[in-house]
Amino acid sequence: MDPYQSPDSQSDEAIGAMTTRLEDRGTNEDFQEMISDYLFGIPQDEAVSVLDLGCGTGVVTRRLEEHLSQDSRLVGADISERFLKAAAEFSESDFIRWERVPEGRLPYEDESYDFVILHTVMSHVPDPVATLAEAGRVLKRGGRLIVFDADYASTTYGYPDFEKMREIDHKLLAAVAANLDVCRQMPRYLVAAGLVMEGHEGYLISEAGEGDFWLSSVQGFAKLIPALGILPPKEGEAWVNHMLRSHDEGTFFAASSYYTFVASKAGGDLRQAEI
Ligand SMILES: C[S@@+](CC[C@H](N)C(=O)[O-])C[C@H]1O[C@@H](n2cnc3c(N)ncnc32)[C@H](O)[C@@H]1O
């Protein structure tokens, strides 16, 4: 089962590896630029209410704090007490309200947020349309829902044997993300959730030669493979060793597509939009 569906029931080893990976990738320039692109559509000079739903350790919430005007309202919400505790420790802010929410119905009024952000959350939820519909319920008419995620169906780590590469890629990704194809389904899911897609943007993060963004992913998998039993021990060790060695030798390769989707509720005057 996807460990991000129930972070609080994971081993200390697994949650430690997940926390480190979320924070490490948050420092990567390409990753930060993809966030900046959608932050550009959120006004900086007027008070807005923003919900970062599935905030994890708060990588995006902290960026939002820097971005928003001080009379704005910013909530980082998550199902995981352990991630929220880490988020509060990573941030000294009184501006961000960290809130634990149940899976399913959110404890917020209808149409109470100008912006709702789901940043690499949709690839993990058990019922994507239900999550989008609930995010849409708390979104104001005229507000914006921003959905950012990896197209994990495209994620790959270079390995000498192509068939083995495909097999291992799939096992690794399927072990940490319930919905590998969520970006490919997103236009359909948004419509099913009663939302209107306003636009989308696609990205690629690729690394050839040396790894950085993807090296920290490999380091995370080095811990998660045994902790979650993703691969047989010898195969897991061989894969990790290959990836680390290829980084040292300058022959590393890994890549994935990412997408941002911007959606709204039907029938409102739209706020700022561009991504
Ligand atoms: C891969 S992490 C992303 C964390 C953060 N948004 C980031 O990108 O750094 C996925 C997050 O979604 C949370 N999550 C999973 N299901 C959720 C749900 N139904 N409602 C809210 N958060 C959820 C997990 O606890 C986890 O913090």
The ligand as an ORCA input file, in Angstrom:
! r2SCAN-3c Opt
* xyz 0 1
  C       4.202     13.019     -1.389
  S       3.583     13.864      0.008
  C       3.604     15.564     -0.557
  C       3.796     16.537      0.578
  C       3.929     18.002      0.123
  N       2.752     18.456     -0.574
  C       5.155     18.157     -0.755
  O       5.001     18.112     -1.990
  O       6.264     18.290     -0.221
  C       1.862     13.503      0.008
  C       1.159     14.104      1.223
  O      -0.251     13.938      1.111
  C      -0.760     13.603      2.388
  N      -2.059     12.975      2.146
  C      -2.333     11.745      1.665
  N      -3.668     11.570      1.550
  C      -4.248     12.734      1.939
  C      -5.596     13.187      2.040
  N      -6.630     12.410      1.695
  N      -5.823     14.439      2.495
  C      -4.781     15.248      2.844
  N      -3.479     14.868      2.779
  C      -3.228     13.623      2.325
  C       0.298     12.715      2.986
  O       0.183     12.617      4.370
  C       1.558     13.453      2.548
  O       1.906     14.455      3.440
*
